[in-house]
C-alpha cells in the first residue's frame, strides 16, 4: 500500500475511538482520521448516514465505504460524480439475520406468544400442533442476507419460497422472479420475510395489495426498512383477520414514537432495529481488505449500482 493514503471516518453518534483504532491497526500506512468540517482531502471515506457537507467537501475520493448492507441513506444524498459506493457484503450480519428471522418464524409457528400470555395469567394451556407444510415462508430479496435466511429456514424444514428481481437458483427453494411472478410468490407464502433493499421501486411495496395476496392467516416479518411498509394497511389487514400478525424490526420513524399503535397491538411484535447489527471487527477487516485491494488495482465485491439502488 502506498504511503500517505488518507481515510476519513464518520459513523453518526457511534463512539469513534474503537473504530479509528481498529482501522489504524489494519491500515498502518494510512492516515485515518475522524471527519470534521473542513477536513483535508482524503482518498477513502468510511461512513454511515454522513452529512451532505462531507460529500460536498470531499471531491477527490476514490470510494465511499458504507457501514452496512443498506445504502439507501447514502444514495439519497448528492454523491460526487464517478465516486463508487462499496457496501458491506456480510461482516457478521447474515448469521444474526438468520437467527433473528428463524426465531420470529418459530415463535409464530409454535404460538409462543399465546403461551407467554397464558403463563402471565397463570393458565396451563394446550396448543394443537401445527404442520410445517401449512406454513410456507416466502423470502423477498435474495442477496447475501436473504440467501442465508432461506438456508437457515430450510434447516427447520419449513417450505421456503424465494423472490428476487432477477431469476436465481437456490437448491431446495421454490424460486420466483420479477413483477410478473410476484403474485404467485405471495399466493404460495403464508409467512413473508422482507429483505429487499429500499429503492424507488420497493418503497411501500408491503401494502394492502401485496399483503392481501398472502395466504389466509399470513404473517409479516419486516427486517429491511420501515419505508417498505404501509403501516395503516398492515393494521387494517390484521384487524380484518386476513393477517395473523407481524414481527417488525424497522420503522418509518426510528425510534418508534411512544404513542404508535404498533407498541400495544396484541398481534405485533416490536424490536428496536437490532436484527443484524454492524460488527466492528468484522467490518474493519472487510473494509481494510477492500481498500488494500483497490490500491492494488483489484476489483472488490459489494460495488453499488446507484441506478438500481443496491
C-alpha positions in Angstrom: 0.0 0.0 0.0 1.4 3.4 -1.0 2.2 5.7 1.9 0.2 8.8 2.6 -3.3 7.3 2.0 -5.9 9.3 3.9 -9.1 7.7 5.2 -11.9 9.6 6.8 -14.4 8.0 9.2 -18.0 9.1 10.1 -20.4 6.9 11.9 -23.1 9.1 13.3 -23.4 9.0 17.1 -21.3 5.8 17.5 -18.2 6.2 19.7 -15.4 6.6 17.1 -12.4 5.7 19.1 -12.6 1.9 18.8 -13.3 2.1 15.1 -10.4 4.5 14.5 -8.0 2.3 16.5 -9.1 -0.8 14.5 -8.8 0.9 11.1 -5.3 2.3 12.0 -4.2 -1.1 13.1 -5.5 -2.7 9.9 -4.1 0.1 7.7 -0.8 1.1 9.4 0.5 3.1 6.4 -2.7 5.2 6.2 -3.7 8.4 7.9 -7.1 7.5 9.4 -9.0 10.4 10.9 -12.4 11.3 12.2 -14.2 13.6 9.7 -14.6 17.1 10.8 -16.0 20.0 8.7 -13.2 21.4 6.5 -11.1 18.2 6.8 -8.3 17.9 4.2 -9.0 15.9 1.0 -9.0 12.1 1.5 -8.7 9.0 -0.6 -11.4 7.0 1.0 -14.4 7.7 3.3 -15.9 5.1 5.7 -19.3 6.4 6.6 -22.8 5.7 7.9 -25.5 8.4 7.2 -22.9 11.2 6.6 -23.9 14.8 6.3 -24.1 16.3 2.8 -21.2 18.6 3.8 -18.8 15.7 3.9 -19.8 14.7 0.4 -19.6 18.3 -0.9 -16.1 18.9 0.6 -14.5 15.6 -0.3 -14.1 16.0 -4.1 -11.1 13.7 -4.6 -12.4 10.4 -3.0 -11.6 7.1 -4.7 -14.5 5.4 -3.0 -17.1 5.6 -0.2 -17.4 2.6 2.1 -20.9 2.3 3.6 -21.1 0.9 7.1 -23.9 -1.5 6.4 -25.6 -3.6 3.7 -28.3 -1.0 3.1 -27.2 2.1 1.1 -30.4 4.0 0.8 -29.4 6.7 3.2 -26.2 7.4 1.4 -27.7 7.3 -2.1 -30.4 9.8 -1.0 -27.6 12.4 -0.8 -25.8 14.2 -3.7 -22.8 11.9 -4.3 -19.7 13.2 -6.1 -19.8 12.2 -9.7 -18.0 9.0 -10.5 -17.1 8.0 -6.9 -18.1 4.4 -6.3 -20.0 3.3 -3.3 -19.0 0.0 -1.7 -21.3 -1.7 0.8 -20.6 -4.4 3.4 -21.2 -7.9 2.0 -21.8 -9.6 5.3 -19.4 -8.7 8.1 -21.2 -10.9 10.5 -24.7 -9.7 9.7 -26.0 -12.7 7.8 -25.8 -15.1 10.8 -27.5 -12.5 13.0 -30.3 -12.0 10.5 -30.8 -15.8 10.0 -31.1 -16.4 13.8 -33.5 -13.4 14.2 -35.8 -14.4 11.3 -35.8 -18.1 12.4 -36.7 -17.0 15.9 -39.6 -14.9 14.6 -40.9 -17.6 12.3 -40.7 -20.3 15.0 -42.2 -18.1 17.7 -45.2 -17.5 15.4 -45.4 -21.1 14.2 -45.2 -22.6 17.7 -47.6 -19.9 19.1 -45.2 -18.9 21.8 -46.8 -15.5 22.2 -50.0 -17.2 23.2 -48.1 -19.4 25.6 -46.4 -16.5 27.2 -49.6 -14.6 27.6 -51.2 -17.7 29.3 -48.3 -18.0 31.6 -48.7 -14.4 32.8 -52.3 -15.3 33.6 -51.2 -18.5 35.4 -53.0 -20.7 32.9 -51.8 -24.1 31.7 -52.9 -24.3 28.0 -52.8 -26.8 25.2 -51.8 -25.7 21.7 -52.7 -28.1 18.9 -49.6 -29.0 16.9 -49.3 -27.3 13.5 -47.9 -28.7 10.3 -44.9 -27.1 8.7 -46.3 -27.8 5.3 -49.1 -25.3 6.2 -46.6 -22.5 6.9 -44.6 -21.9 3.7 -42.2 -19.0 4.2 -41.5 -16.5 1.4 -38.2 -14.7 1.5 -38.4 -11.5 -0.5 -34.9 -10.4 -1.5 -32.1 -12.9 -2.1 -28.9 -11.0 -1.6 -26.3 -12.2 0.9 -28.6 -11.9 3.9 -31.7 -13.3 2.1 -29.8 -16.4 0.9 -28.5 -17.1 4.4 -32.0 -16.7 5.9 -33.5 -19.0 3.3 -30.9 -21.7 4.0 -31.5 -21.4 7.8 -35.2 -21.8 7.4 -34.7 -25.0 5.4 -32.8 -26.5 8.3 -36.1 -26.3 10.3 -37.9 -28.0 7.4 -40.2 -25.1 6.5 -41.2 -25.0 2.8 -39.3 -21.9 1.5 -40.1 -19.7 -1.5 -37.8 -17.1 -2.8 -38.4 -13.9 -4.8 -35.8 -11.7 -6.4 -35.8 -9.0 -9.1 -33.9 -11.3 -11.5 -34.0 -15.1 -11.8 -31.8 -17.0 -9.4 -31.4 -20.7 -8.5 -31.2 -21.9 -4.9 -31.3 -25.6 -4.1 -34.5 -26.8 -2.4 -36.2 -23.4 -2.7 -39.2 -22.6 -5.0 -38.0 -19.6 -6.9 -39.9 -16.6 -8.3 -38.6 -13.6 -10.1 -39.7 -10.2 -11.4 -43.0 -8.4 -11.2 -44.9 -10.9 -13.2 -44.2 -13.7 -10.7 -44.8 -11.6 -7.6 -48.5 -12.6 -7.3 -47.7 -16.3 -7.5 -44.9 -15.9 -4.9 -47.2 -14.2 -2.5 -50.0 -16.7 -3.0 -47.6 -19.6 -2.3 -46.5 -18.0 1.0 -48.1 -17.8 4.5 -45.2 -16.1 6.2 -43.5 -13.2 4.4 -39.9 -12.1 5.2 -38.9 -8.8 3.7 -35.2 -8.4 3.0 -35.4 -6.1 0.0 -33.1 -3.1 -0.5 -35.0 0.2 -0.3 -35.3 1.8 -3.7 -37.8 3.9 -5.6 -39.4 0.7 -6.8 -39.6 -1.1 -3.5 -40.8 1.8 -1.3 -44.3 1.0 0.0 -44.2 -2.5 -1.5 -45.7 -4.0 1.6 -49.2 -2.6 1.1 -52.8 -3.8 1.1 -52.5 -5.1 -2.5 -49.4 -7.3 -1.8 -50.1 -8.3 1.8 -53.7 -9.4 1.0 -52.3 -11.8 -1.6 -50.6 -13.9 1.2 -52.4 -17.0 2.3 -55.1 -16.5 4.9 -53.6 -16.2 8.4 -50.5 -14.7 6.9 -47.7 -13.2 9.0 -45.2 -10.5 8.1 -41.6 -10.2 9.2 -40.0 -6.9 8.2 -36.3 -6.7 8.8 -35.3 -4.4 5.8 -36.6 -0.8 6.0 -39.6 0.8 7.6 -40.4 2.7 4.4 -41.2 -0.7 2.7 -44.4 -0.9 4.8 -47.6 1.0 4.5 -48.4 0.8 8.2 -52.1 1.5 8.0 -52.6 -1.3 5.5 -50.9 -3.8 7.8 -53.0 -2.8 10.8 -56.2 -3.0 8.7 -55.4 -6.5 7.4 -54.7 -7.7 10.9 -57.8 -6.2 12.3 -59.9 -7.7 9.4 -58.5 -11.1 10.1 -56.6 -11.8 6.9 -53.2 -11.5 8.6 -52.4 -13.1 11.9 -49.8 -10.5 12.9 -46.3 -9.2 12.3 -42.8 -9.0 13.7 -41.4 -5.6 12.9 -37.7 -4.6 13.5 -37.7 -1.5 11.3 -40.0 1.6 11.1 -40.6 4.7 9.1 -39.7 6.8 12.2 -37.0 5.5 14.5 -37.1 5.3 17.4 -40.7 4.3 17.1 -42.8 7.1 18.8 -44.3 6.2 22.2 -47.9 6.6 21.0 -47.6 4.5 17.9 -50.2 1.7 17.7 -47.6 -0.9 16.9 -46.4 -0.8 20.6 -49.7 -2.0 22.0 -51.2 -4.1 19.2 -51.5 -7.7 20.6 -50.6 -9.2 17.2 -47.5 -7.2 16.5 -44.0 -7.8 18.0 -41.7 -4.7 18.0 -37.9 -4.8 18.3 -35.6 -1.8 18.1 -33.8 -2.3 14.7 -31.5 -5.0 16.0 -32.0 -7.9 13.7 -28.4 -7.6 12.3 -26.0 -5.1 13.8 -22.8 -3.9 12.3 -20.0 -5.8 14.0 -16.9 -3.7 14.4 -14.1 -6.2 14.0 -15.6 -8.0 11.0 -16.5 -4.7 9.3 -13.0 -3.3 9.8 -11.4 -6.4 8.3 -13.6 -6.3 5.3 -13.3 -2.6 4.6 -9.5 -2.5 5.1 -9.2 -5.6 2.8 -11.1 -3.8 0.1 -9.1 -0.6 0.4 -5.9 -2.6 0.0 -7.4 -4.4 -3.0 -8.4 -1.1 -4.6 -4.9 0.2 -4.0 -3.6 -2.9 -5.9 -5.9 -2.2 -8.7 -8.1 -5.3 -8.0 -11.9 -5.5 -8.2 -13.8 -5.7 -5.0 -17.2 -7.2 -4.1 -20.1 -5.0 -2.9 -19.9 -2.3 -5.6 -23.3 -0.5 -5.6 -25.2 0.4 -8.8 -26.7 3.8 -7.9 -29.3 3.3 -10.7 -30.6 0.2 -9.1 -30.2 1.4 -5.5 -28.1 -1.6 -4.3 
